């Protein structure tokens, strides 16, 4: 299986921007050159295990959160992602979102 560096770069950028960090700040926190952060987010370079660990630590996330989409077994990351999205929802919002998910799932499965 090939590693999809686009997925990793997008996840790093998504998490970085959600935490309101600039590339320069992430570079400083992780000890990675600022230009490398840009290259990693654009998938213009492959990153080493030590680099991805430094970035994960700087972002306060686990490695599997960064490589999600490359993993064969990633259900636990999906559960965390959904839990994070629902964490500030009311019971009514959760019920409505559950219906949206159920309907979307049915549509996707019936397309096959």
N, CA, C and O atoms as a GROMACS GRO file, in nm:
protein
  448
    1UNK      N    1   0.084  -0.118   0.000
    1UNK     CA    2   0.000   0.000   0.000
    1UNK      C    3   0.088   0.125   0.000
    1UNK      O    4   0.182   0.135   0.079
    2UNK      N    5   0.057   0.216  -0.088
    2UNK     CA    6   0.129   0.343  -0.093
    2UNK      C    7   0.070   0.440   0.009
    2UNK      O    8  -0.049   0.435   0.040
    3UNK      N    9   0.155   0.526   0.059
    3UNK     CA   10   0.111   0.629   0.153
    3UNK      C   11   0.060   0.748   0.074
    3UNK      O   12   0.128   0.796  -0.016
    4UNK      N   13  -0.058   0.796   0.108
    4UNK     CA   14  -0.116   0.912   0.042
    4UNK      C   15  -0.077   1.037   0.122
    4UNK      O   16  -0.140   1.071   0.222
    5UNK      N   17   0.027   1.104   0.075
    5UNK     CA   18   0.078   1.221   0.145
    5UNK      C   19  -0.017   1.341   0.133
    5UNK      O   20  -0.008   1.434   0.213
    6UNK      N   21  -0.105   1.338   0.035
    6UNK     CA   22  -0.205   1.445   0.023
    6UNK      C   23  -0.300   1.441   0.142
    6UNK      O   24  -0.334   1.544   0.200
    7UNK      N   25  -0.343   1.320   0.179
    7UNK     CA   26  -0.432   1.304   0.295
    7UNK      C   27  -0.363   1.357   0.420
    7UNK      O   28  -0.423   1.431   0.498
    8UNK      N   29  -0.238   1.319   0.439
    8UNK     CA   30  -0.164   1.361   0.559
    8UNK      C   31  -0.148   1.513   0.561
    8UNK      O   32  -0.171   1.577   0.663
    9UNK      N   33  -0.108   1.569   0.449
    9UNK     CA   34  -0.092   1.715   0.440
    9UNK      C   35  -0.221   1.789   0.467
    9UNK      O   36  -0.222   1.891   0.536
   10UNK      N   37  -0.330   1.737   0.411
   10UNK     CA   38  -0.460   1.801   0.434
   10UNK      C   39  -0.502   1.792   0.581
   10UNK      O   40  -0.556   1.889   0.636
   11UNK      N   41  -0.477   1.678   0.645
   11UNK     CA   42  -0.512   1.662   0.786
   11UNK      C   43  -0.430   1.758   0.872
   11UNK      O   44  -0.484   1.822   0.964
   12UNK      N   45  -0.301   1.769   0.844
   12UNK     CA   46  -0.216   1.861   0.921
   12UNK      C   47  -0.268   2.004   0.906
   12UNK      O   48  -0.281   2.076   1.005
   13UNK      N   49  -0.298   2.044   0.784
   13UNK     CA   50  -0.348   2.180   0.761
   13UNK      C   51  -0.483   2.200   0.830
   13UNK      O   52  -0.506   2.303   0.892
   14UNK      N   53  -0.572   2.101   0.819
   14UNK     CA   54  -0.704   2.111   0.880
   14UNK      C   55  -0.694   2.127   1.032
   14UNK      O   56  -0.761   2.212   1.090
   15UNK      N   57  -0.610   2.046   1.094
   15UNK     CA   58  -0.594   2.053   1.240
   15UNK      C   59  -0.525   2.183   1.279
   15UNK      O   60  -0.563   2.248   1.377
   16UNK      N   61  -0.422   2.221   1.203
   16UNK     CA   62  -0.349   2.344   1.233
   16UNK      C   63  -0.441   2.466   1.226
   16UNK      O   64  -0.440   2.550   1.316
   17UNK      N   65  -0.521   2.474   1.122
   17UNK     CA   66  -0.610   2.590   1.108
   17UNK      C   67  -0.722   2.588   1.211
   17UNK      O   68  -0.765   2.693   1.259
   18UNK      N   69  -0.771   2.468   1.247
   18UNK     CA   70  -0.874   2.458   1.351
   18UNK      C   71  -0.820   2.508   1.485
   18UNK      O   72  -0.895   2.561   1.567
   19UNK      N   73  -0.690   2.489   1.506
   19UNK     CA   74  -0.627   2.536   1.630
   19UNK      C   75  -0.576   2.679   1.617
   19UNK      O   76  -0.511   2.732   1.707
   20UNK      N   77  -0.606   2.740   1.502
   20UNK     CA   78  -0.569   2.879   1.474
   20UNK      C   79  -0.417   2.902   1.483
   20UNK      O   80  -0.370   3.003   1.535
   21UNK      N   81  -0.343   2.805   1.430
   21UNK     CA   82  -0.198   2.816   1.425
   21UNK      C   83  -0.154   2.851   1.283
   21UNK      O   84  -0.212   2.803   1.186
   22UNK      N   85  -0.054   2.935   1.272
   22UNK     CA   86   0.005   2.962   1.141
   22UNK      C   87   0.106   2.852   1.111
   22UNK      O   88   0.146   2.777   1.200
   23UNK      N   89   0.148   2.845   0.987
   23UNK     CA   90   0.254   2.750   0.952
   23UNK      C   91   0.381   2.783   1.029
   23UNK      O   92   0.452   2.693   1.073
   24UNK      N   93   0.409   2.910   1.046
   24UNK     CA   94   0.529   2.951   1.120
   24UNK      C   95   0.523   2.906   1.266
   24UNK      O   96   0.622   2.860   1.322
   25UNK      N   97   0.406   2.920   1.326
   25UNK     CA   98   0.390   2.877   1.465
   25UNK      C   99   0.405   2.726   1.477
   25UNK      O  100   0.473   2.678   1.568
   26UNK      N  101   0.343   2.651   1.386
   26UNK     CA  102   0.357   2.505   1.388
   26UNK      C  103   0.503   2.466   1.367
   26UNK      O  104   0.553   2.374   1.431
   27UNK      N  105   0.570   2.536   1.280
   27UNK     CA  106   0.712   2.508   1.257
   27UNK      C  107   0.792   2.529   1.384
   27UNK      O  108   0.877   2.446   1.419
   28UNK      N  109   0.765   2.638   1.453
   28UNK     CA  110   0.836   2.668   1.577
   28UNK      C  111   0.807   2.563   1.685
   28UNK      O  112   0.898   2.516   1.754
   29UNK      N  113   0.680   2.526   1.699
   29UNK     CA  114   0.641   2.427   1.800
   29UNK      C  115   0.696   2.288   1.772
   29UNK      O  116   0.728   2.213   1.865
   30UNK      N  117   0.709   2.255   1.644
   30UNK     CA  118   0.751   2.120   1.606
   30UNK      C  119   0.900   2.108   1.576
   30UNK      O  120   0.954   1.998   1.570
   31UNK      N  121   0.967   2.221   1.559
   31UNK     CA  122   1.109   2.216   1.523
   31UNK      C  123   1.131   2.179   1.378
   31UNK      O  124   1.240   2.134   1.340
   32UNK      N  125   1.028   2.198   1.296
   32UNK     CA  126   1.037   2.172   1.152
   32UNK      C  127   1.048   2.305   1.081
   32UNK      O  128   0.982   2.402   1.120
   33UNK      N  129   1.129   2.313   0.978
   33UNK     CA  130   1.146   2.438   0.904
   33UNK      C  131   1.012   2.486   0.849
   33UNK      O  132   0.933   2.405   0.800
   34UNK      N  133   0.983   2.616   0.856
   34UNK     CA  134   0.856   2.669   0.805
   34UNK      C  135   0.828   2.630   0.660
   34UNK      O  136   0.715   2.599   0.624
   35UNK      N  137   0.931   2.632   0.576
   35UNK     CA  138   0.910   2.594   0.436
   35UNK      C  139   0.871   2.446   0.424
   35UNK      O  140   0.797   2.409   0.333
   36UNK      N  141   0.921   2.363   0.516
   36UNK     CA  142   0.884   2.222   0.514
   36UNK      C  143   0.738   2.201   0.551
   36UNK      O  144   0.672   2.113   0.496
   37UNK      N  145   0.687   2.282   0.644
   37UNK     CA  146   0.544   2.272   0.680
   37UNK      C  147   0.460   2.299   0.556
   37UNK      O  148   0.364   2.226   0.530
   38UNK      N  149   0.494   2.400   0.482
   38UNK     CA  150   0.422   2.432   0.358
   38UNK      C  151   0.430   2.316   0.259
   38UNK      O  152   0.329   2.276   0.200
   39UNK      N  153   0.550   2.262   0.241
   39UNK     CA  154   0.568   2.150   0.148
   39UNK      C  155   0.490   2.026   0.193
   39UNK      O  156   0.432   1.956   0.110
   40UNK      N  157   0.488   2.001   0.322
   40UNK     CA  158   0.416   1.885   0.376
   40UNK      C  159   0.267   1.902   0.354
   40UNK      O  160   0.199   1.808   0.311
   41UNK      N  161   0.215   2.019   0.383
   41UNK     CA  162   0.071   2.042   0.367
   41UNK      C  163   0.027   2.032   0.221
   41UNK      O  164  -0.087   1.995   0.193
   42UNK      N  165   0.115   2.065   0.130
   42UNK     CA  166   0.083   2.056  -0.013
   42UNK      C  167   0.123   1.920  -0.073
   42UNK      O  168   0.104   1.897  -0.193
   43UNK      N  169   0.177   1.832   0.011
   43UNK     CA  170   0.223   1.700  -0.033
   43UNK      C  171   0.332   1.711  -0.139
   43UNK      O  172   0.344   1.626  -0.227
   44UNK      N  173   0.411   1.817  -0.128
   44UNK     CA  174   0.521   1.838  -0.222
   44UNK      C  175   0.647   1.765  -0.175
   44UNK      O  176   0.747   1.760  -0.246
   45UNK      N  177   0.639   1.709  -0.055
   45UNK     CA  178   0.753   1.635  -0.001
   45UNK      C  179   0.699   1.521   0.084
   45UNK      O  180   0.589   1.528   0.138
   46UNK      N  181   0.778   1.416   0.095
   46UNK     CA  182   0.744   1.306   0.185
   46UNK      C  183   0.802   1.340   0.321
   46UNK      O  184   0.911   1.397   0.331
   47UNK      N  185   0.729   1.304   0.427
   47UNK     CA  186   0.782   1.334   0.558
   47UNK      C  187   0.825   1.206   0.628
   47UNK      O  188   0.767   1.099   0.609
   48UNK      N  189   0.926   1.221   0.710
   48UNK     CA  190   0.982   1.107   0.784
   48UNK      C  191   0.900   1.082   0.909
   48UNK      O  192   0.822   1.167   0.951
   49UNK      N  193   0.919   0.965   0.967
   49UNK     CA  194   0.850   0.932   1.091
   49UNK      C  195   0.884   1.030   1.203
   49UNK      O  196   0.793   1.076   1.272
   50UNK      N  197   1.011   1.065   1.224
   50UNK     CA  198   1.041   1.164   1.329
   50UNK      C  199   0.971   1.298   1.305
   50UNK      O  200   0.928   1.364   1.400
   51UNK      N  201   0.960   1.340   1.180
   51UNK     CA  202   0.895   1.467   1.149
   51UNK      C  203   0.747   1.462   1.179
   51UNK      O  204   0.693   1.554   1.239
   52UNK      N  205   0.681   1.355   1.137
   52UNK     CA  206   0.536   1.346   1.162
   52UNK      C  207   0.508   1.334   1.312
   52UNK      O  208   0.405   1.383   1.359
   53UNK      N  209   0.596   1.270   1.386
   53UNK     CA  210   0.579   1.260   1.531
   53UNK      C  211   0.593   1.399   1.594
   53UNK      O  212   0.515   1.435   1.682
   54UNK      N  213   0.692   1.477   1.550
   54UNK     CA  214   0.709   1.613   1.604
   54UNK      C  215   0.587   1.700   1.573
   54UNK      O  216   0.543   1.778   1.657
   55UNK      N  217   0.534   1.685   1.452
   55UNK     CA  218   0.416   1.763   1.414
   55UNK      C  219   0.294   1.720   1.495
   55UNK      O  220   0.218   1.804   1.543
   56UNK      N  221   0.275   1.588   1.511
   56UNK     CA  222   0.162   1.538   1.590
   56UNK      C  223   0.171   1.590   1.734
   56UNK      O  224   0.071   1.636   1.790
   57UNK      N  225   0.289   1.584   1.792
   57UNK     CA  226   0.307   1.634   1.929
   57UNK      C  227   0.279   1.784   1.937
   57UNK      O  228   0.217   1.830   2.033
   58UNK      N  229   0.325   1.859   1.839
   58UNK     CA  230   0.303   2.004   1.838
   58UNK      C  231   0.155   2.037   1.824
   58UNK      O  232   0.108   2.136   1.881
   59UNK      N  233   0.081   1.956   1.749
   59UNK     CA  234  -0.062   1.978   1.729
   59UNK      C  235  -0.146   1.918   1.841
   59UNK      O  236  -0.265   1.947   1.853
   60UNK      N  237  -0.084   1.833   1.924
   60UNK     CA  238  -0.156   1.770   2.034
   60UNK      C  239  -0.252   1.661   1.986
   60UNK      O  240  -0.359   1.642   2.043
   61UNK      N  241  -0.212   1.590   1.881
   61UNK     CA  242  -0.295   1.483   1.826
   61UNK      C  243  -0.213   1.354   1.817
   61UNK      O  244  -0.092   1.355   1.834
   62UNK      N  245  -0.282   1.244   1.791
   62UNK     CA  246  -0.213   1.116   1.773
   62UNK      C  247  -0.171   1.099   1.628
   62UNK      O  248  -0.223   1.166   1.538
   63UNK      N  249  -0.077   1.009   1.606
   63UNK     CA  250  -0.034   0.982   1.469
   63UNK      C  251  -0.148   0.933   1.382
   63UNK      O  252  -0.159   0.972   1.265
   64UNK      N  253  -0.233   0.846   1.438
   64UNK     CA  254  -0.341   0.793   1.355
   64UNK      C  255  -0.439   0.902   1.312
   64UNK      O  256  -0.504   0.888   1.209
   65UNK      N  257  -0.450   1.009   1.389
   65UNK     CA  258  -0.535   1.121   1.347
   65UNK      C  259  -0.477   1.190   1.224
   65UNK      O  260  -0.551   1.243   1.141
   66UNK      N  261  -0.345   1.189   1.211
   66UNK     CA  262  -0.280   1.252   1.096
   66UNK      C  263  -0.281   1.162   0.973
   66UNK      O  264  -0.294   1.210   0.860
   67UNK      N  265  -0.266   1.034   0.994
   67UNK     CA  266  -0.257   0.942   0.879
   67UNK      C  267  -0.390   0.876   0.847
   67UNK      O  268  -0.398   0.790   0.759
   68UNK      N  269  -0.496   0.916   0.919
   68UNK     CA  270  -0.630   0.865   0.894
   68UNK      C  271  -0.658   0.872   0.744
   68UNK      O  272  -0.633   0.974   0.680
   69UNK      N  273  -0.710   0.767   0.689
   69UNK     CA  274  -0.734   0.760   0.544
   69UNK      C  275  -0.630   0.671   0.479
   69UNK      O  276  -0.655   0.615   0.372
   70UNK      N  277  -0.515   0.657   0.542
   70UNK     CA  278  -0.412   0.566   0.496
   70UNK      C  279  -0.420   0.434   0.572
   70UNK      O  280  -0.360   0.334   0.530
   71UNK      N  281  -0.493   0.433   0.682
   71UNK     CA  282  -0.499   0.315   0.768
   71UNK      C  283  -0.611   0.221   0.724
   71UNK      O  284  -0.720   0.265   0.688
   72UNK      N  285  -0.583   0.092   0.726
   72UNK     CA  286  -0.685  -0.007   0.695
   72UNK      C  287  -0.783  -0.017   0.811
   72UNK      O  288  -0.904  -0.024   0.791
   73UNK      N  289  -0.730  -0.018   0.933
   73UNK     CA  290  -0.814  -0.026   1.052
   73UNK      C  291  -0.814   0.111   1.118
   73UNK      O  292  -0.720   0.147   1.189
   74UNK      N  293  -0.921   0.186   1.094
   74UNK     CA  294  -0.924   0.322   1.146
   74UNK      C  295  -1.058   0.360   1.208
   74UNK      O  296  -1.089   0.478   1.219
   75UNK      N  297  -1.137   0.262   1.247
   75UNK     CA  298  -1.270   0.290   1.303
   75UNK      C  299  -1.261   0.379   1.427
   75UNK      O  300  -1.345   0.466   1.446
   76UNK      N  301  -1.159   0.357   1.512
   76UNK     CA  302  -1.147   0.437   1.634
   76UNK      C  303  -1.126   0.585   1.603
   76UNK      O  304  -1.169   0.671   1.680
   77UNK      N  305  -1.060   0.615   1.492
   77UNK     CA  306  -1.041   0.754   1.454
   77UNK      C  307  -1.173   0.813   1.407
   77UNK      O  308  -1.204   0.928   1.436
   78UNK      N  309  -1.251   0.734   1.334
   78UNK     CA  310  -1.383   0.780   1.289
   78UNK      C  311  -1.472   0.812   1.408
   78UNK      O  312  -1.540   0.915   1.408
   79UNK      N  313  -1.471   0.727   1.507
   79UNK     CA  314  -1.552   0.749   1.626
   79UNK      C  315  -1.510   0.878   1.695
   79UNK      O  316  -1.595   0.957   1.736
   80UNK      N  317  -1.380   0.901   1.708
   80UNK     CA  318  -1.332   1.024   1.772
   80UNK      C  319  -1.370   1.146   1.689
   80UNK      O  320  -1.411   1.248   1.744
   81UNK      N  321  -1.357   1.136   1.557
   81UNK     CA  322  -1.392   1.247   1.470
   81UNK      C  323  -1.539   1.284   1.485
   81UNK      O  324  -1.573   1.401   1.499
   82UNK      N  325  -1.625   1.184   1.484
   82UNK     CA  326  -1.768   1.208   1.499
   82UNK      C  327  -1.798   1.263   1.639
   82UNK      O  328  -1.878   1.356   1.655
   83UNK      N  329  -1.734   1.205   1.740
   83UNK     CA  330  -1.754   1.252   1.877
   83UNK      C  331  -1.715   1.399   1.890
   83UNK      O  332  -1.786   1.477   1.954
   84UNK      N  333  -1.602   1.436   1.830
   84UNK     CA  334  -1.559   1.577   1.835
   84UNK      C  335  -1.660   1.668   1.766
   84UNK      O  336  -1.688   1.778   1.815
   85UNK      N  337  -1.714   1.624   1.653
   85UNK     CA  338  -1.811   1.704   1.580
   85UNK      C  339  -1.941   1.722   1.658
   85UNK      O  340  -2.006   1.826   1.648
   86UNK      N  341  -1.978   1.621   1.735
   86UNK     CA  342  -2.104   1.625   1.808
   86UNK      C  343  -2.092   1.682   1.949
   86UNK      O  344  -2.193   1.703   2.016
   87UNK      N  345  -1.971   1.706   1.994
   87UNK     CA  346  -1.947   1.741   2.134
   87UNK      C  347  -2.022   1.866   2.182
   87UNK      O  348  -2.055   1.876   2.300
   88UNK      N  349  -2.048   1.959   2.093
   88UNK     CA  350  -2.117   2.081   2.135
   88UNK      C  351  -2.262   2.088   2.086
   88UNK      O  352  -2.323   2.194   2.089
   89UNK      N  353  -2.317   1.974   2.040
   89UNK     CA  354  -2.453   1.970   1.988
   89UNK      C  355  -2.554   1.938   2.097
   89UNK      O  356  -2.524   1.867   2.193
   90UNK      N  357  -2.673   1.992   2.080
   90UNK     CA  358  -2.783   1.959   2.170
   90UNK      C  359  -2.837   1.821   2.131
   90UNK      O  360  -2.803   1.768   2.026
   91UNK      N  361  -2.921   1.766   2.217
   91UNK     CA  362  -2.982   1.635   2.189
   91UNK      C  363  -3.064   1.641   2.060
   91UNK      O  364  -3.064   1.547   1.981
   92UNK      N  365  -3.132   1.751   2.039
   92UNK     CA  366  -3.212   1.770   1.917
   92UNK      C  367  -3.124   1.773   1.793
   92UNK      O  368  -3.157   1.713   1.691
   93UNK      N  369  -3.012   1.843   1.801
   93UNK     CA  370  -2.918   1.849   1.688
   93UNK      C  371  -2.859   1.711   1.658
   93UNK      O  372  -2.846   1.673   1.542
   94UNK      N  373  -2.825   1.638   1.763
   94UNK     CA  374  -2.769   1.504   1.743
   94UNK      C  375  -2.870   1.414   1.674
   94UNK      O  376  -2.834   1.337   1.585
   95UNK      N  377  -2.996   1.422   1.716
   95UNK     CA  378  -3.100   1.340   1.654
   95UNK      C  379  -3.114   1.376   1.505
   95UNK      O  380  -3.124   1.287   1.421
   96UNK      N  381  -3.115   1.504   1.473
   96UNK     CA  382  -3.127   1.549   1.333
   96UNK      C  383  -3.006   1.504   1.252
   96UNK      O  384  -3.022   1.458   1.138
   97UNK      N  385  -2.887   1.516   1.308
   97UNK     CA  386  -2.766   1.474   1.238
   97UNK      C  387  -2.763   1.323   1.218
   97UNK      O  388  -2.715   1.276   1.115
   98UNK      N  389  -2.814   1.248   1.314
   98UNK     CA  390  -2.821   1.103   1.299
   98UNK      C  391  -2.911   1.065   1.181
   98UNK      O  392  -2.880   0.972   1.108
   99UNK      N  393  -3.019   1.137   1.164
   99UNK     CA  394  -3.108   1.112   1.049
   99UNK      C  395  -3.039   1.144   0.917
   99UNK      O  396  -3.054   1.072   0.819
  100UNK      N  397  -2.963   1.254   0.915
  100UNK     CA  398  -2.887   1.291   0.795
  100UNK      C  399  -2.786   1.182   0.761
  100UNK      O  400  -2.772   1.142   0.646
  101UNK      N  401  -2.716   1.134   0.862
  101UNK     CA  402  -2.616   1.028   0.840
  101UNK      C  403  -2.684   0.902   0.788
  101UNK      O  404  -2.637   0.840   0.693
  102UNK      N  405  -2.794   0.864   0.851
  102UNK     CA  406  -2.865   0.743   0.811
  102UNK      C  407  -2.911   0.754   0.665
  102UNK      O  408  -2.894   0.660   0.588
  103UNK      N  409  -2.968   0.867   0.628
  103UNK     CA  410  -3.016   0.888   0.492
  103UNK      C  411  -2.900   0.888   0.393
  103UNK      O  412  -2.909   0.826   0.287
  104UNK      N  413  -2.794   0.957   0.427
  104UNK     CA  414  -2.676   0.962   0.340
  104UNK      C  415  -2.617   0.823   0.320
  104UNK      O  416  -2.580   0.787   0.209
  105UNK      N  417  -2.608   0.748   0.425
  105UNK     CA  418  -2.556   0.611   0.418
  105UNK      C  419  -2.642   0.527   0.324
  105UNK      O  420  -2.588   0.454   0.240
  106UNK      N  421  -2.772   0.537   0.337
  106UNK     CA  422  -2.862   0.462   0.247
  106UNK      C  423  -2.845   0.502   0.102
  106UNK      O  424  -2.844   0.417   0.013
  107UNK      N  425  -2.832   0.631   0.077
  107UNK     CA  426  -2.812   0.680  -0.059
  107UNK      C  427  -2.682   0.626  -0.117
  107UNK      O  428  -2.678   0.578  -0.230
  108UNK      N  429  -2.575   0.634  -0.038
  108UNK     CA  430  -2.445   0.586  -0.084
  108UNK      C  431  -2.447   0.436  -0.112
  108UNK      O  432  -2.390   0.392  -0.212
  109UNK      N  433  -2.510   0.359  -0.028
  109UNK     CA  434  -2.515   0.215  -0.048
  109UNK      C  435  -2.604   0.174  -0.162
  109UNK      O  436  -2.580   0.071  -0.224
  110UNK      N  437  -2.707   0.251  -0.190
  110UNK     CA  438  -2.797   0.219  -0.301
  110UNK      C  439  -2.739   0.259  -0.435
  110UNK      O  440  -2.789   0.214  -0.538
  111UNK      N  441  -2.637   0.343  -0.438
  111UNK     CA  442  -2.570   0.384  -0.562
  111UNK      C  443  -2.487   0.272  -0.621
  111UNK      O  444  -2.464   0.269  -0.742
  112UNK      N  445  -2.441   0.181  -0.537
  112UNK     CA  446  -2.351   0.074  -0.582
  112UNK      C  447  -2.420  -0.024  -0.667
  112UNK      O  448  -2.359  -0.120  -0.714
   0.00000   0.00000   0.00000
